[in-house]
Amino acid sequence: MLKLFIVDDEAPARERIKELLGDIAAELPTEVVGEARHGHEALERFPASGAELLLLDIQMPGMDGLELARHLVGLESPPAFVFVTAHDRHALDAFELNALDYLLKPVRAERLAAALRKAAGAPRDRIAESLRKAAGRPREYLSIVERNRISLVPVRDIVFLRAEQKYVTLRTREREYLIEDPLVALEREFADRFVRIHRNCLVARSAIRGFERGTGGEDAAWMVLLDGVEERLPVSRRQWPALREIAAEQGGS
Amino acid sequence: MLAVSIRQDVSAHARADQLPDFRNLGVLARMLVGANLLAGAAALAAAPTIAQALERFIASAMVLEPLLMACLIVLYLATAPLRRLPYRAGCAAVLAVVLALSALEHAALERVTGEPPAPLWRMLALAALGAALLLGYFRLFTRAYSPALAEARLQALQARIRPHFLFNSLNAVLSLIRKDPRRAERALEDLSDLFRTLMGDARRFVRLADEIALLERYAEIEQLRLGDRLRITWELDSAPSDALLPPLVLQPLLENAVYHGVEPGTGTADVLVHIERRGDRVFARIENPYADPAPQREGGRGGNKMALENIRERLALFFDAEARMEAMQRGSRYSVELELPYRHAT
């Protein structure tokens, strides 16, 4: 019995999927163990549901299906995904969905059965990469997985990201978290938002308040002053030329 | 029922007969070619052989071409005041210009060569005949072509349904068929009415009552999909149901309100539809919660500006400068206001 979780913001669409699952139950027995109306609800309810596969609407309020899936793959035993969308083909060109299993609304029973079978049996190792490609844009949240719980930090709240041994420290004004994403991947994904100031550190452009010389005379490194965080971060010599432009824009200090 | 359209359309409304624009290159070229064709035809009719006809044509061209040039120059310069005259008066003025220039030319030829090429009455009659024929041709020409252009633009501008809405609606209807076949039937009827209007004649005015019925059918479908996330308040008590307006002016505005104001949110969103008569104007306002578009999401939810521009252009085609549309954002509410002249079915 395949355990499923359905995420769609429209109640009739969830009902329809359940009807179709009933129709194909003889050849593919399934059980719906959970439902959610949007991404945040799904993140809350999914881990405890014990579902092995998610049926996910792509276009949803708040957080879309692709971003939701990108957070769920961080779980210890990530589920399989089948995406469902009402987009027309033209709009679908914007997404690179080919590597993923997806269905077009209205869904046909036989297509649903085929997609479920294929997704449930597929290897999960490349899924994170496929999802990143399909989304084609940066996430709005970073996720922190603690045991079997996922919490989200909005990317716009992040002041800096610093690599420390095995993890990356994520600092907001309020507190800090440890995440597993490699710094290089974060730099690439959020190039618009963060600037590298040091081999091990990315800072939100909008949080930079100014620069000052560290103690130790002429040779001392420049330090970044941040909005809302006391800590000052050193700028490496290599990154200084790029940062000088930002310093100039802000009038320097 | 919907689509009891009134037999009054743009072509009848905006396209009274008008003099051609004499500064238009195409018009000038047509006048040159037309006048010479007439002269050529006259020469052919009058002479027994081709050679003689050619000779005759050349002889008449020596009289015709200077006159034609003079006429073109005067009309070119006077085109603006001429086009402001009522059509008949304008035609009379053009005829007067042609006759005066012909008389002038006749006098000049008489003085230079000693003997005129033809008696004055004959020159005036031929000139008047040529001018009348050309004016008649231009009248037929503009009648045949400009409404077609306006129509083509209107059809192209007619609001298009979003595929996302269509497929989600069909999906919602499918979900009803087993549990609530009657509601499913009604939903399909609503969809049919919506599509009938979308594929219908973009030139015809519709009654406000019909456009409101369409709004309600559309809302019914959205309600099915969105349930209690969508709450619409209708303020229609003083809406003049006999007012005439272009089809599909209000429905796309409501669709926008749902698409941009309701769908991106997870809670209940209030949408207001307010229509009233204010003296000789019809006033409508559609209001929805303003969802802050995160910059990254703009690609996904774009198209609002385009829909508004589309409606604005159609209003201009129907009402010229008499209609007004304005979109504004106040705090957490976004609204579009529309004002049209109050015209009603007679």
Interface residues (C-beta under 8 A of the other chain):
Chain A: D9 E10 A11 P12 A13 E15 R16 E19 R37 H38 H40 Q59 P61 G62 D64 A86 H87 D88 H90 A91 A94 L104 K105 P106 V107 R137 P138 E140
Chain B: P163 H164 F167 N168 L170 N171 A172 L174 S175 L176 R178 K179 L224 R225 L226 G227 R229 E263 P264 G265 T266 A294 Q296 G299 G300
